[in-house]
Amino acid sequence: MDYGKEFRDFIVSNFLFGDETPLQDDTSFLESGIIDSTGMLELIMFLEHKFGISVKPEEMVPENLDSINCLVDFIMRTLA
């Protein structure tokens, strides 16, 4: 499964309204304003639903959730 594409598609359709222009794999969602705190909750719900996981409060940190690269690394670690 191409997790990067999966996350890119979700971010572009839910937060960028189809415009991929500002999004690179290492773009910080928070620093760039792509996702705010409410959007982060939407992203976490997407991860939990899509991958059948539970994101623990201590995992809700930028190192895990703040870019496509971070999301891919987090999901690969979580599902391993």
C-alpha positions in Angstrom: 0.0 0.0 0.0 1.3 3.5 -0.9 0.7 5.3 2.4 2.1 8.5 1.1 -0.5 8.7 -1.7 -3.3 7.7 0.7 -2.4 10.6 3.1 -1.8 13.0 0.2 -5.2 12.3 -1.2 -6.9 12.8 2.2 -5.1 16.1 2.9 -5.7 17.5 -0.6 -9.4 16.6 -0.7 -10.2 17.5 2.9 -8.0 20.5 3.6 -6.7 21.9 0.3 -9.9 21.5 -1.8 -8.1 19.7 -4.6 -5.1 22.0 -4.8 -1.9 20.0 -4.4 0.4 23.0 -5.1 1.4 23.8 -1.5 1.9 20.2 -0.4 5.3 18.4 -0.4 6.0 15.2 1.5 7.9 17.2 4.2 5.6 20.2 4.4 4.5 20.9 8.0 0.8 20.9 8.1 0.7 23.2 11.1 3.4 25.7 10.2 2.0 26.1 6.6 -1.5 26.5 7.9 -2.8 23.5 6.0 -4.3 21.9 9.1 -5.3 23.6 12.4 -6.1 21.9 15.7 -9.6 20.9 14.6 -8.2 19.5 11.4 -5.7 17.5 13.4 -8.6 15.8 15.1 -10.1 15.0 11.7 -6.7 13.5 10.6 -6.5 11.4 13.7 -10.1 10.1 13.2 -9.1 9.3 9.6 -6.1 7.3 10.7 -8.1 5.4 13.4 -10.9 4.5 11.0 -8.7 3.7 7.9 -6.1 1.6 9.7 -8.1 0.3 12.6 -5.7 1.8 15.2 -6.1 3.9 18.3 -3.9 7.0 18.4 -2.9 7.4 22.0 -2.6 11.0 23.5 1.1 10.7 23.8 1.3 9.9 20.1 -0.5 13.1 19.1 2.7 15.0 18.5 4.1 16.8 15.5 6.8 14.2 15.1 4.1 11.7 14.2 1.4 13.7 12.5 2.8 17.0 11.0 3.7 16.0 7.4 3.1 13.2 5.0 6.6 11.8 5.8 5.8 11.8 9.5 2.4 10.1 8.9 4.0 7.4 6.8 6.7 6.7 9.4 4.1 6.7 12.2 1.8 4.3 10.5 4.6 1.9 9.5 5.8 1.8 13.1 2.3 1.4 14.4 1.3 -1.4 12.1 4.6 -3.3 12.4 
